[in-house]
Amino acid sequence: MIELSHDPHSPQNRSLIPLSIVEGSEAPIAPVELMSFRALVSSKIRVVAPLLGFSLLFILGTALLAGYDRPLMAHKVAGAFNVGYLLVLLMYALSWAVACVYVYVANNRFDAWAAQAADDVGHRSRT
């Protein structure tokens, strides 16, 4: 029988309790409560939200145009190349551009802040 107890101090969950709590000392701060971790998460939200939002709006707009404004999408740009094909190519270019921007920001900002957050967790666990 599986017991679904939520009591963290039950004998079954004894190994999940940090040693400092078991010994009666002060409870450690969870890594998600550190300011460096919160700064990392907020900076990721500030970067990812606009990139994702713009990408999704562009893709949704293209899909809506394809469904509701077929004459515009069929308008010839050059030869057999029409606006619909142009928007699809722009979607691919946008996807690559968003990926490149994210990788650049992740390598130059997020990794440093993640290392700082990990150092803060390491310093907290040693004290």
C-alpha distance (Angstrom), angle and dihedral (degrees) to the residues before:
residue distance angle dihedral
M1 . . .
I2 3.79 . .
E3 3.77 116.5 .
L4 3.78 115.9 -148.5
S5 3.77 98.2 -160.8
H6 3.78 117.8 160.7
D7 3.78 93.8 -164.3
P8 3.83 105.9 117.3
H9 3.82 90.7 -162.8
S10 3.79 95.7 57.7
P11 3.82 115.4 119.3
Q12 3.82 90.9 -110.9
N13 3.80 92.5 57.7
R14 3.81 95.7 41.8
S15 3.82 92.4 110.2
L16 3.83 91.2 56.2
I17 3.81 93.2 60.6
P18 3.82 114.7 92.8
L19 3.77 112.4 -113.4
S20 3.79 93.0 -121.2
I21 3.81 90.8 61.4
V22 3.80 93.1 46.8
E23 3.81 91.2 52.4
G24 3.78 90.6 52.5
S25 3.78 98.6 -110.9
E26 3.76 126.0 131.6
A27 3.83 116.8 -57.3
P28 3.82 113.2 -106.0
I29 3.78 120.7 -118.0
A30 3.78 113.6 -106.8
P31 3.82 113.0 -117.4
V32 3.81 91.1 -120.4
E33 3.81 89.4 61.4
L34 3.80 94.3 60.0
M35 3.80 117.9 105.3
S36 3.81 92.7 -130.6
F37 3.81 90.7 57.1
R38 3.80 91.7 46.7
A39 3.81 90.1 49.7
L40 3.80 89.7 51.6
V41 3.80 92.7 50.8
S42 3.81 94.1 45.6
S43 3.80 92.0 49.0
K44 3.80 90.5 50.0
I45 3.79 90.1 51.3
R46 3.82 91.0 49.3
V47 3.82 90.4 53.7
V48 3.80 103.3 34.8
A49 3.82 99.1 43.0
P50 3.82 96.8 61.2
L51 3.81 92.9 41.2
L52 3.78 92.6 49.7
G53 3.81 93.6 40.4
F54 3.79 94.5 51.8
S55 3.81 91.9 45.2
L56 3.78 93.5 50.2
L57 3.81 92.8 45.8
F58 3.79 91.2 51.1
I59 3.81 92.8 48.2
L60 3.81 92.5 45.4
G61 3.80 91.2 46.8
T62 3.78 90.9 51.3
A63 3.80 91.3 49.4
L64 3.81 91.5 48.6
L65 3.79 91.6 48.9
A66 3.80 89.9 50.0
G67 3.78 90.2 52.7
Y68 3.80 102.3 38.6
D69 3.81 108.0 24.7
R70 3.78 106.5 41.2
P71 3.82 94.8 155.1
L72 3.81 90.3 59.3
M73 3.80 92.2 47.0
A74 3.83 90.4 48.9
H75 3.81 92.7 51.3
K76 3.81 107.5 122.6
V77 3.80 117.6 -118.8
A78 3.81 99.4 176.1
G79 3.80 124.4 -11.3
A80 3.80 108.8 -46.3
F81 3.82 90.7 -15.5
N82 3.80 108.3 108.9
V83 3.82 137.8 -179.0
G84 3.81 91.6 -92.7
Y85 3.80 92.1 58.5
L86 3.79 90.1 44.7
L87 3.81 92.0 54.0
V88 3.81 91.6 47.7
L89 3.80 90.4 51.7
L90 3.80 89.0 48.0
M91 3.82 88.6 52.6
Y92 3.80 90.2 56.5
A93 3.80 91.1 46.3
L94 3.80 90.7 48.0
S95 3.80 91.6 50.4
W96 3.80 91.5 51.8
A97 3.81 92.0 45.0
V98 3.81 92.7 50.3
A99 3.80 90.8 47.9
C100 3.81 91.6 49.7
V101 3.80 92.8 47.9
Y102 3.79 91.2 49.2
V103 3.81 93.3 48.4
Y104 3.81 91.1 48.3
V105 3.81 93.2 49.7
A106 3.80 92.3 42.8
N107 3.79 92.4 52.2
N108 3.80 95.4 44.0
R109 3.80 102.8 36.7
F110 3.79 115.4 8.2
D111 3.79 96.3 51.0
A112 3.80 91.9 53.2
W113 3.79 92.5 48.0
A114 3.81 91.4 45.6
A115 3.81 89.6 52.2
Q116 3.81 89.4 50.0
A117 3.80 90.8 50.5
A118 3.82 90.6 48.9
D119 3.81 90.5 49.8
D120 3.79 90.2 50.4
V121 3.80 90.3 51.8
G122 3.80 89.8 48.1
H123 3.80 92.1 50.5
R124 3.81 91.4 48.1
S125 3.80 93.2 50.0
R126 3.82 93.1 50.9
T127 3.80 94.3 52.6
